[in-house]
Amino acid sequence: MRKMLTIVALAGTFALEAEAQSRTAAPAPGTPYSLLGGETVGNGVDVASGEFGWPGISFGWTHGVNRDADIGARFDLLFGFEEISSGSQFGIGFRVPLRMTVLRRDRISVLAHVDPGLKVYTTSPAAFGFQFPVGLTFGYSARRDLTIAFGVDLPMFLQVSGPGSARFIFAPTFGPAVEFHVDPRLAVGLNTRFGPVISSSGGSEFGFVTQLLLAYRM
């Protein structure tokens, strides 16, 4: 009986040590995770990220719920009103991105996402509303450390207060992206989208997204 208890205690100790090492060890070389391609970040993985460019700067945290889905939080400092290229307008936003890989085949993967949240612009009076962008990203793994992607997005913003009162703004945009893994933890990339920004109050303008990505797997 004493020998049995000793064996159980040793097994428990080894299991705890292995778990601690697995949490602190670097990811295996070539482990796929993505913020711009067709893959999620992976089960139990946490990734901190920053995106810098137009129409703003975003700071985010993404957590892998399982192999095919992740959830995150994004805080946005905005320089342009709804990606419109003709002028600048300061604003802030908060999103909760929900992402899911819906297809994997050979080197190709497809990811669907929705990013519900809030947004406010410092117009006079302030323009406040709800955002809920949706989209699809098609990713191609050119190499173990390089992903080339093409995204089709539909950003949507329901403005409920501010200039022009209530109105609905949507922007069907599309464009390429590239993501390179410097090592299993660190990734850099470039994300772009281009298309019209259309308002329910009438008229449309050209809008675009061009942002550099810096991401670190925790």
C-alpha positions in Angstrom: 0.0 0.0 0.0 2.8 2.4 0.9 4.6 1.6 -2.4 1.4 2.3 -4.3 1.0 5.7 -2.6 4.6 6.5 -3.4 4.1 5.7 -7.1 0.9 7.8 -7.3 2.7 10.8 -5.6 5.6 10.5 -8.0 3.3 10.3 -11.0 1.4 13.4 -9.8 4.7 15.3 -9.3 5.9 14.5 -12.8 2.5 15.5 -14.3 2.6 18.9 -12.6 6.2 19.5 -13.7 5.3 18.5 -17.3 2.3 20.8 -17.3 4.4 23.7 -16.0 7.0 23.2 -18.6 4.4 23.0 -21.4 3.0 26.4 -20.4 6.4 28.1 -20.4 8.1 26.3 -23.3 8.4 28.0 -26.6 6.0 26.8 -29.3 7.3 24.1 -31.6 9.0 25.4 -34.8 6.5 25.9 -37.6 3.4 25.9 -35.3 0.7 27.6 -37.3 -1.1 30.6 -35.9 -2.5 33.5 -37.7 -4.2 36.9 -37.3 -4.3 37.8 -41.0 -4.7 34.5 -42.7 -7.2 31.7 -42.7 -6.1 30.1 -39.4 -6.9 30.9 -35.8 -4.3 31.2 -33.1 -4.8 27.6 -31.8 -6.3 25.9 -28.7 -5.3 27.6 -25.5 -2.9 30.1 -27.2 -2.8 33.8 -26.3 -1.5 36.4 -28.8 -0.9 40.1 -28.1 -0.9 42.3 -31.2 -0.7 45.8 -32.5 -1.8 47.1 -35.9 -0.5 50.5 -37.1 -1.6 52.6 -40.1 -4.8 53.8 -41.6 -7.5 54.3 -40.4 -6.0 53.9 -37.0 -4.0 52.0 -34.4 -5.3 48.9 -32.8 -4.1 47.0 -29.7 -5.5 43.5 -29.3 -5.5 40.3 -27.3 -6.6 37.0 -28.9 -7.3 33.7 -27.1 -7.7 30.4 -28.7 -10.9 28.7 -27.6 -10.2 25.5 -29.5 -8.4 24.4 -32.7 -10.9 26.1 -34.9 -12.1 29.2 -33.0 -10.7 32.1 -31.0 -12.1 35.2 -29.3 -10.4 38.5 -28.6 -10.6 42.1 -27.6 -9.5 45.2 -29.7 -9.1 48.8 -28.7 -8.9 51.2 -31.6 -7.5 54.7 -31.8 -9.1 56.1 -35.1 -7.8 58.8 -37.4 -10.3 58.4 -40.2 -14.1 58.3 -40.2 -15.1 54.8 -41.3 -12.0 54.2 -43.5 -12.8 57.3 -45.7 -9.7 58.6 -47.4 -10.8 62.2 -48.0 -10.3 63.5 -44.4 -9.3 62.8 -40.9 -11.5 62.5 -37.7 -10.4 61.2 -34.3 -12.3 58.5 -32.6 -12.1 55.5 -30.4 -13.6 52.0 -30.6 -13.8 48.7 -28.9 -14.4 45.3 -30.5 -14.7 41.7 -29.5 -13.6 39.7 -32.6 -15.0 36.2 -32.9 -13.1 34.1 -35.5 -13.6 30.6 -36.8 -11.7 28.5 -39.4 -14.4 27.0 -41.6 -12.3 25.1 -44.1 -8.9 23.5 -44.3 -7.6 21.8 -47.5 -3.9 21.2 -48.2 -2.3 24.6 -47.9 -5.6 26.6 -48.1 -7.7 27.7 -45.2 -10.8 29.9 -44.9 -11.7 31.9 -41.8 -15.0 33.7 -41.0 -15.1 36.5 -38.5 -17.5 39.0 -36.8 -16.3 41.9 -34.7 -19.2 43.4 -32.7 -18.4 46.5 -30.7 -18.9 50.2 -30.0 -17.4 53.3 -31.7 -17.4 57.1 -31.0 -16.0 60.0 -33.1 -15.2 63.4 -31.6 -17.4 65.4 -34.0 -19.6 68.2 -32.7 -21.8 66.7 -31.4 -20.1 63.3 -30.9 -21.1 60.5 -33.3 -21.7 57.3 -31.3 -22.9 54.0 -32.6 -22.6 50.2 -32.9 -20.2 48.4 -35.2 -20.4 44.8 -36.4 -18.0 44.0 -39.2 -18.2 40.6 -40.8 -15.9 39.0 -43.4 -14.1 36.0 -44.9 -10.3 35.5 -45.2 -8.8 33.0 -47.7 -5.3 32.0 -46.6 -2.6 30.2 -48.5 0.4 28.7 -46.6 3.2 29.5 -49.1 5.8 28.2 -46.5 5.7 27.2 -42.9 6.5 30.7 -41.9 4.8 32.7 -44.7 1.0 33.1 -45.3 -0.5 35.0 -48.2 -4.2 35.9 -47.7 -7.1 37.7 -49.4 -9.9 39.1 -47.4 -13.5 40.1 -48.2 -15.0 42.3 -45.5 -18.2 44.2 -44.8 -17.6 46.7 -42.0 -21.0 48.1 -40.7 -21.6 51.0 -38.4 -25.0 52.0 -37.1 -24.7 55.6 -36.0 -27.3 56.5 -33.4 -26.2 60.0 -32.4 -24.2 62.9 -33.8 -24.2 64.8 -37.1 -26.9 63.6 -39.5 -28.6 61.8 -36.6 -29.2 58.0 -37.1 -27.7 56.5 -40.2 -26.3 53.2 -41.4 -22.8 53.0 -43.0 -21.4 49.9 -44.7 -18.2 49.4 -46.7 -17.8 46.3 -48.9 -14.0 46.1 -49.1 -11.5 43.5 -50.3 -7.7 43.2 -50.5 -4.6 41.1 -50.0 -2.6 40.5 -46.8 0.7 38.8 -46.0 2.0 37.4 -42.6 5.5 36.3 -41.9 6.6 34.4 -38.8 10.1 35.6 -37.7 10.1 32.8 -35.2 7.4 30.6 -33.6 6.3 33.4 -31.3 6.9 36.6 -33.3 4.9 37.5 -36.5 4.8 40.6 -38.7 2.5 41.4 -41.6 0.7 43.8 -43.8 -3.1 44.0 -44.1 -5.0 45.9 -46.8 -8.6 46.5 -47.9 -10.1 48.8 -50.5 -13.7 49.7 -51.5 -16.6 52.1 -51.3 -18.0 53.5 -48.1 -21.7 53.8 -48.5 -24.1 55.8 -46.2 -27.9 55.4 -45.9 -28.1 59.2 -45.9 -26.9 59.1 -49.5 -23.6 59.1 -51.4 -20.4 57.0 -51.2 -16.7 57.7 -50.9 -13.6 55.7 -51.4 -12.2 54.0 -48.3 -9.2 51.8 -47.5 -7.2 50.0 -44.8 -3.5 49.7 -44.8 -2.0 48.5 -41.5 1.3 46.9 -40.4 0.9 44.0 -37.9 3.1 43.1 -35.0 2.0 40.0 -33.0 3.6 38.0 -30.2 2.5 34.6 -29.0 2.6 34.4 -25.2 
